[in-house]
Amino acid sequence: MGTALPNPTTVAVTVAAVPVVPPVIAPPVILTPIAGSTVPGTAPITGTAPAGATVTVTAGGTRVCVTVATAAGTFSCTPTMALPPGATTITATVTDPTGVIIPTGTVVPPATVTITVAPVVVPPVGGVIPPVVITPLPGTTVPGAPRRSPAPELPGPPSR
C-alpha cells in the first residue's frame, strides 16, 4: 500500500468537449460534356473530384455510371446505357474517399450540366438510300419537267 500524504491536495480538472468536425469534401466538377453542347448518347463524362472519392453520375435522375477519382483528382466514365435524345441534365455526386460517414444534413453540392443528346441516325439497310419518287398532283408539274403551252387566248376586249 501507499503512504498517505500529510496534507492532501484537491485538484480540479476541467475537460472540454471537442466537437467532431466532418471532413470537408470538395464538390465534383463536370468538365465534359460542356453545358449546352450536343453530344452522342454514349459520350464519356469527365471531371474532377477528391482523389479516391466515388463519383456517381446520373442523367435525368437515373444512374448511368459510377467510378473512383484518380490520385490526381480526375474522373471519367461512359454511360452504361445510351442516353435518350433530347435535353438531359447530368449530375455528378461524390462519396467521402476515407469511408467516413458524412453526418445527416451535411451536403456536398453536386455538379450539374444540361446538354442535348443527339438523335441516333440509323443507316438504311444495305447502306443505300432508296430513290424518292415525286408524283405531281393533277394540274401541277414536276420541277425540271417540260412546261405545257399556255392556254389559248379567248376573244374579248383587249387587255390594257
Legacy VTK file of the C-alpha trace (Angstrom):
# vtk DataFile Version 3.0
C-alpha trace
ASCII
DATASET POLYDATA
POINTS 160 float
0.000 0.000 0.000
0.983 3.565 -0.457
1.883 6.160 2.113
-0.689 8.826 2.925
0.342 12.399 2.333
0.199 14.635 5.358
-1.647 17.463 3.566
-3.930 16.074 0.814
-4.460 18.436 -2.141
-7.588 18.624 -4.224
-7.113 19.426 -7.886
-9.989 20.461 -10.126
-9.802 19.176 -13.702
-11.931 20.634 -16.474
-12.413 18.575 -19.597
-13.555 20.469 -22.687
-15.568 18.570 -25.252
-14.047 18.908 -28.724
-16.696 18.838 -31.419
-16.187 16.320 -34.175
-15.848 18.209 -37.436
-16.887 16.270 -40.515
-14.306 16.184 -43.272
-14.571 18.874 -45.909
-15.164 17.267 -49.250
-14.650 19.325 -52.374
-17.606 19.200 -54.737
-17.159 17.475 -58.089
-16.824 19.450 -61.307
-18.044 18.145 -64.690
-15.590 19.181 -67.420
-17.131 17.326 -70.360
-19.626 17.369 -71.865
-19.776 21.150 -71.740
-23.107 22.637 -70.643
-25.308 23.439 -73.632
-23.431 21.132 -76.010
-24.928 18.415 -78.230
-23.284 15.030 -77.787
-23.882 11.380 -78.661
-25.752 9.366 -76.027
-22.624 7.434 -75.049
-20.243 10.403 -74.712
-17.834 9.994 -71.766
-18.414 12.207 -68.728
-15.193 13.619 -67.261
-14.351 15.950 -64.432
-12.597 16.498 -61.135
-13.354 15.150 -57.661
-11.374 14.457 -54.483
-8.765 11.721 -55.019
-10.228 8.325 -54.186
-13.814 9.609 -53.962
-16.558 7.532 -55.517
-18.278 9.562 -58.242
-21.842 8.658 -59.183
-23.180 10.185 -62.405
-26.900 10.411 -63.101
-28.791 11.641 -66.154
-32.364 12.739 -65.645
-32.286 11.090 -62.207
-31.132 7.678 -63.486
-27.686 6.389 -62.501
-25.656 5.945 -65.685
-22.141 5.255 -64.366
-20.028 5.052 -61.200
-16.254 5.464 -60.961
-13.490 6.338 -58.489
-11.491 9.554 -58.874
-7.792 9.026 -59.604
-4.956 10.072 -57.269
-4.714 13.205 -59.449
-8.363 14.032 -58.659
-9.875 13.329 -62.077
-12.670 11.007 -63.137
-14.052 9.633 -66.388
-16.930 7.282 -67.019
-19.006 6.284 -70.012
-22.742 5.736 -69.574
-23.623 2.043 -69.331
-26.678 2.759 -71.482
-27.122 5.307 -74.260
-28.827 8.454 -73.031
-32.112 9.204 -74.814
-32.138 12.003 -77.415
-33.105 15.480 -76.263
-32.285 17.767 -73.342
-30.764 15.940 -70.380
-29.372 17.113 -67.049
-26.220 15.285 -65.943
-25.331 15.317 -62.230
-22.143 14.053 -60.545
-22.097 13.415 -56.789
-19.237 12.232 -54.551
-18.929 9.941 -51.553
-16.175 10.561 -48.978
-12.982 8.771 -50.090
-11.992 7.907 -46.498
-15.157 5.947 -45.817
-16.243 8.371 -43.087
-19.988 8.593 -42.951
-20.994 12.162 -43.635
-23.410 13.335 -40.936
-27.037 13.858 -41.909
-27.564 17.388 -43.079
-24.034 17.753 -44.481
-24.380 18.292 -48.188
-21.640 18.180 -50.778
-23.107 20.115 -53.682
-23.298 18.084 -56.888
-22.021 19.234 -60.250
-24.792 19.651 -62.808
-24.794 20.455 -66.539
-27.617 20.378 -69.069
-26.798 19.035 -72.531
-28.662 17.875 -75.623
-28.208 14.272 -76.660
-28.097 13.952 -80.450
-30.669 11.650 -82.052
-29.387 8.319 -83.282
-29.259 8.175 -87.086
-29.875 4.654 -88.304
-28.298 3.963 -91.708
-30.579 2.398 -94.314
-30.452 -1.346 -94.884
-27.511 -2.158 -97.132
-26.245 1.416 -96.853
-28.269 2.554 -99.889
-30.875 5.262 -99.683
-33.824 4.339 -101.920
-34.748 6.889 -104.607
-37.530 9.311 -103.837
-40.328 9.285 -106.410
-42.197 12.565 -106.820
-45.674 12.225 -108.237
-47.156 15.556 -109.318
-50.661 16.416 -108.349
-53.102 16.879 -111.244
-52.605 20.299 -112.815
-49.072 20.717 -111.483
-45.655 19.983 -112.914
-42.520 18.435 -111.555
-39.565 20.840 -111.327
-37.436 20.470 -114.457
-40.270 18.879 -116.497
-41.271 20.464 -119.808
-43.906 23.153 -119.435
-47.258 22.898 -121.086
-48.222 25.533 -123.622
-50.168 28.362 -122.154
-53.925 28.336 -122.654
-55.062 29.897 -125.916
-56.274 33.468 -125.679
-60.006 33.867 -125.893
-61.634 36.585 -127.961
-62.758 39.546 -125.970
-61.924 43.135 -125.295
-58.207 43.925 -125.464
-56.408 43.942 -122.150
-54.724 47.134 -121.005
LINES 1 161
160 0 1 2 3 4 5 6 7 8 9 10 11 12 13 14 15 16 17 18 19 20 21 22 23 24 25 26 27 28 29 30 31 32 33 34 35 36 37 38 39 40 41 42 43 44 45 46 47 48 49 50 51 52 53 54 55 56 57 58 59 60 61 62 63 64 65 66 67 68 69 70 71 72 73 74 75 76 77 78 79 80 81 82 83 84 85 86 87 88 89 90 91 92 93 94 95 96 97 98 99 100 101 102 103 104 105 106 107 108 109 110 111 112 113 114 115 116 117 118 119 120 121 122 123 124 125 126 127 128 129 130 131 132 133 134 135 136 137 138 139 140 141 142 143 144 145 146 147 148 149 150 151 152 153 154 155 156 157 158 159
